[in-house]
Amino acid sequence: MRPTVAFHTLGCKVNYYETEALKGQFRQEGFVLVDFHAGADVYVFNTCTVTHLADRKSRQAIRRAKRKNPRALVAVIGCYAQVKPDDLAALKEVDILQGTADRMSLPGRVKRALAAGQPGKSLPGEIIPASANLTFEEMPWQSQQGRTRAFLKIQDGCDRFCSYCIVPLARGPLRSLPPSRVLHYLQEIANAGYREVVLTGIHLGLYGVDLQPAWNLADLLEEIKGLAGIMRIRLSSLEPADISEQLVDVLKSDGRFCPHLHIPLQSGDDQILEAMARPYRTMQFSYLVQYLENEIQDLAISSDIIVGFPGENERNFQNTLRFVEKCGFSRLHVFKYSPRRGTRAAQLSPQVPYPEKQKRSRQMMALGEELSRRYQDRFVGKTLPVLLESPVPGEADQAQQERQATWEGLTPNYLRVQLSCENARRGELYQAQIQASYPGYLLGSRAGEFGVRGEK
């Protein structure tokens, strides 16, 4: 009987991409993939360590899995394993540790451990230092059944070293997937019938600077324009300093590039931005937002905010609230500052008390919801293209849901739309007449289709 394996992933889109690639490798090694909540012979945890909460969630999930099957082999990989191997090695539930390097060797390693019957405890010293990750680890793209959007990791690592951020220590220096390989995987994605691809990375905006000869993201997008079959190309997070006029010109030049950019702000106060070691100030960020909105019609700009950074007083926080409202983001991700061992900010004082962080987080999230509502409301009465993702959940079984009248999907500018269209299929593109705006989504009716049916 073939061994079973279950996966649990925390963190960013890059982590989720890497998990899907590993699933493919485990299949090739003869494993059967099962749901995490089912009993499995092997559990693989792909971890995040951006916050204390992420660490705690990983530990809790590891313990749940071992309780479900005490004889299961537990492998822990990813950023938490990379920067805190001693913490994880101390857990009796953990059998194998592997960080953010050489992960494609994990299926073979697990298979050998199962054959030996006694996997033994990995030692923290076996973790390859992130600084030694000098080449891009190519993890082949894997088709995901039931998805309309495909993710492709084209870049890894970060050299920025913002004072609060553990990511450079977890991921190592900048590395990029060569352009020829990017185009190869994009063609695979198009051939598989996906209508949208999301290009992702740890520091995506510096794609290609490590290659010989050097490339940049704008040059890569120019090459991608020559590909047929994919109707939408979306970029994940871009740092403000990496958005050049050349990049904006390319984004404007082809309607397949989605008018949605995620640009982390982190703070709207110059004193805090300096303490964070962010390479811009609010005036530069404001100019960037104005420039982008003038250049790209109906652009959605989403962002990240950290509240409760060391030394952030009420005046700093109010400055951030006002600046965030001025920017008018379409969506806001709010994080409470979490000290990370090994970062400069962990040594700063005064640290903001946790109750104060909670209060500021609630205020910022409330503002984010209001800004999202304002952005959504702009599109009531307009016609938008919607890529159908799934029928709206209800009492019906799956077959009935597939035939029912209301589906949910995304517009190019990342607005979620519930759309009336009977006998539709996942992956179809429809024009939607937007009738109303509700918290978290728009309501529309079918106003036409593009005539190309998806296969997902």
N, C-alpha and C positions, 0 to 999 in steps of 0.2 A: 504493500500500500504506500502511495506517495505521501511524503510529509506535507503538512499544511502550514501556511505562514499567514500572519495577520500584521497589518501595518497601522501605526498611529503617528500622525504628523502634526506638529505645531509650528507656528511661525508664518513666514512670508511665502509668496508665490514661488520663489526659488526653491524652498524646501519641498513644496508640493510637487514641483516638476521633478526634482531629484527622486522623490519617493516613487513616482510613476515609472521612472527609468529603472529603478531597482526592482520594482514589481516584474518588469519584463525580464530582467536578468534572473530573478528567482524562478520564473516560469521555465526559462531555458534550462535551468538546473534541475527541473523535474518537480518543483514544488507546486502545490495547489493553493491558490489564494482564497482566503476565507475572510468574512467580516470580522472586524476587531472584537465585536461583542460575542462571537462564537468561540468555542474552545479551539485552540491552535497548538501545534507542536512547537512553533517558533513565533515569537513576537519581535517585531522590529520597530523601534521608536526613533523617529527622526526629530530631533529636539531643537528648540529655540532657547536662547538665553538673553534676549533683549531686556527682560524685566525679571524681578523676583517671582512674579506671578507665573511666568512661562516656566521657570525652573520648578516651581511647586506643582504645576499641572503635569509636568513630565514625571515627577516622582510619584504622584498620585496614580497616574495611568499605569506606570510600571508595577506598582503594588497590586492594582486591580487585576492586571493580567496574570500575575503570579498566583493570586488567590483563585482565579478561575481554573488555572491548570498548574499546580505546583511543580509538575515535572517538565513544563515547557522551558525551552531555551530562550533567554531574553538577550537581545542585542540592542545596544543603545549607540546611536550615531549622531552626527550633527554638531551644532554650535555649542550646546551645553556640554557634550562629551569632550569637545575640543578644549574649552577654557576651564572646565572644572572636573577633570577626570577623577581626581581624588574623592570628590563628593559622591560621584556615581559608583566608583569602585568600592566605597564603603557600604553600599546597599547590597544586602545578601541576595536580593532578587536578580542582580545584573550578572550575566555570564560573559558577554563580549562587549568590549568598548571599541569604538572606532570614531574618529573625529570627522573632519571635513576633507580628508584626502583619501584617495585610493578606495573609494566606496564601492566601485564596481567589483572589487575582489570579495566583498562581503558574502554573496551567496555561496561561493566556493568554500569560504572559511566556515560558514555555518554548516554546510553539508559535511565537511570533515569532522566538525565537532560532534554532530549527531552520530556519525559513524563510529567515533571513538567512544561514545556513551558518557564520557566525562569531559565536558567542554573546558572546565577549569576557569578560573577568574583571570580576565585580562588585567594587565598591570597598567597604571597610568603612564608609565614610561614608554609604553608601546605606541602612544599617540604621536603621530608625526607633527612637529611644530608647524603652525599655520604659516610662519614666515618661510618655510621650505616649499610651500605650494607655489611653484614658479611657472607651471604650465597648466593650461585649462584642461580639467578632467572632462572629457567628452562623455556625456551620459545620454545615449540615444533617445530620441523622442519616441514616446509610446502613445498609440491611439487609446482614447478613453471613451468607452461605450457610454452613450447617453449624454455626451457633452456636445455643445455646439461651438464652443470656443476652445482653441488649442493654445497651450502655453509653450514657449520655446525659450530656454535659458541660453543666452548668447554671451554672457559676461559674468565674471566672478571676482570677488575680492574688492578691497577698498584701501586707499592710502591716505584718506582724509584725516582720520584721528580727531573727530570732534570730541570734546572733553567728556561727554556723557556716554560715548558709544563704545561698546565692546566688540562690534562687528569686525574691525580690522584685525583684532587679536584672534577672532574665531575663524575668519575667512582668508586671511593673508592678503598678499599684494594683488594688484590688478592683473587679471588674465582674461583673454577674449577668445571666443570660438572663431576660427578663420572664416572670412566671408564665403569662400566656396562651400564650406560645411553648413553655414547658415542657409545658403540658397538650396543646398541639397535637402535639408530637413523641411524647409518651407515647401518645397515641391512635394515631399512625402505628405505633408499636412494637406496640401491642396488636393492631391490624388485621393486622400482618404475622405474627402467630401466636407471638410470643415470650412465654414464660411468666414470665420474670424480667427486671427492669430494674435496673441499677446506676446510681444518681445519683452523679456524680463532679464534682470541681472541685479547684482548687489550695488554696483555703481554704473548703471546703464549708460549714463551720459558720457562716460569716458571710454566707451567701447572702442577698441582698436588701437589705443595709444601704445600698447605693449607689443603689437605685431610688427613684423619686418617684411615689407615696408609698413609704416604706420597708417592706420585708417582712422576714420571718425564715424560717428553714428549717421551723420548726414550723407556721407558717401555710401554707407551701407544701404540706407533707405533708397538712394538713387538706383542702386543695383536691384533692389527688391521690386521697384516699380516695373521692371521688365517681366516679372512673373505673372502668369495667368492663373485663374482659378480661385484665388482668395479675394473675397469682396471687402474685407475689413482688416486693417492692420492697426493694432493699438500698442502704445508704449506704456510700460509700467513707470515707476517713479523716476523723475529726473531732478537732479540738483539744480538750483537756480543759476549757478555760475556756468553750467554746462549747456545752457540753451542759447545757441548762437543764431545770428541772422541767417546763416546758411541752413541750419536745421529748420528754422521756421519757414524759409522759402520752399524747402522740400515738402514739408507737411502741407503747405498750401497748394502745392502743384498737382496733387492727385487726390481725388475724392475718397479713395480707399483708406487714407490715413485718418483715423478717428479724431474729431475735434475735442479731445479730452486729454488733459495733462495732469498728472499728480506731481505737485511741486512742494516738497516739505519746507515749511516756514520755521517751525519749532518754537519761535517766540516772536512777538511783535514789539519787543523792547530792545533797544540797541545795547543797553548795559548787559542784559542777559545774553544776547547774541554774541557779544564779545567774550563773556565768560564761557559760553558754549564752544568757542573757537569756530563759529560759523563764518565763512568768508564773504559776508555781505552784511548790509545794514538795511533798515526798513525802507529808506528812501530808494535804494537800488531795487529792492523787491517790489515796491510799489510801481516804479517805472516799468519793471518787467511785466507785471500784471497788465498795466495799461497798454503796453506795446502788443502783448499777445492778444488781448481782447480786440484791439484795433485791426490786427492782421488776420485773425482767424474767426470767421463768423460763428456765433452761438457757442463759442468755446466754453467747455466746462473745465474749471481749475479746482481740483481738490487738493487738500493739504493735510499735514500733520502738525500737531501742537503738543508740546510738553509743558505741563503745569507743575509747579512746585519745585522747579530747579533750585539748587542751593543758592541762597541769597536773594531769591525772588520775593520782593515785598509786595504789599498791596498796590503800591503805585506802579510797579513793573507789570503786575498782572492786569491792572486796569488799562494800561497802555496796550497790552496785547489784545484785550477784548476789543478796544476801539479799532486797532489796526486790522484785526481779523474781520470785523464788520465792514471796514472800508474796502478790503480786498474782495468781499462778496463771494467767497468760495462756494462752489456748488455742493461740496461735501467736506466734512471735517472729521479727522480721526484724532481723538484726544487721548493722551497718555499721561499718567501720573509718573513723575520722575522716580526712577528706581536706581539706587547706587549700584554700580557694577565694579567689582573688585578688579583692579588693574587699570581703571580709567582715572584721569585727573580730577574729574568732578566728584568722585567718591571721597576725595580729601578736602573738598571745599566746605566752608561754613559761612553762615549757619545753614544747617539742613532744615528744610521746611517740615513742620510736624504733619503727620499723616492725616489727621482730621482736616487740616487746612488744605492739603492736597485734594482731599475728597470734595470739599466745598468748591474749590476752584474748578475741579473737573466737572462737577455738575453744572456750574455756570457756563463753562465753555461748551459743553455738550448741548445745553439748551440753545446757545447762540448758533451752534452748528446746525441744529434742527431747523431753526428759523431761517438761516441762510439757504439751506436746502429747499425749504418750502418756497422762498422767494424765487430761486432759480427755476424750480419746476413750474411755478405759476406763469412764467414768461411764455410757456409753450402751449398753454390752453388756447384752443382755437386754431392751432397750426397743424400741419401734416408732417409726420416724422416717420422715417424708416425704422422698422422694428425687426430684430432677429429673434425668432421664437425659440425659447429655451425649454419651457415645460408647461403643461396644463396647470391651471391654478388648483391646488389640492382641495379635495372635497370628499364627500361620502362615497363617491363612485369608485369602482376598482380601476386598475390601470387602463384596461381596454376602453372602459367608458370615459375615463378622463381624456384619452387620446381623441375621442370624438366630440367632447363637450365644447361649448361655445367660447369659453374664456381661457386664453393662454397668457403667459407672462414672458416678456422678452426685454431686450436692451436696445436703446437707440445708440447711434455712434457717439453721442456725448454723454453716455453712461447714465441715462435716465431709465428707470424701470417702468415698463408700461404693461398694464393688463388690457388685453385686446380681445374683442369679440370676433371670433372667426371659427366657424364649425369645420370639422373634418380637416383641420390643419395638421401639419407635421412638424416635429422638432427640426430646427435648422432652416425653415422657410423664412423668407424675407417679405414683409408686408409693409405697405404704407398705412399709417394709422392716423385717423383724424382724432386729435386729442380733445376730449370733452370736459374733463374735470381733473383736479389735482387733489390727491389725498396724501396723508403722511407716508412717505416712503415710495410712492408710486403715482403714476398718471393713469387715467382711464381713457381708453380710446376705442374707436370702432374702425373696422376694416374699410380702407379707402382705395385699395388696389394692391397688386402684388408685382414682384419683379419678374415673375415668370420662370425663375430657376429654382427647382426644388432641391432641398438638401437630402442627404442620404443618412444623416445621423438619426 
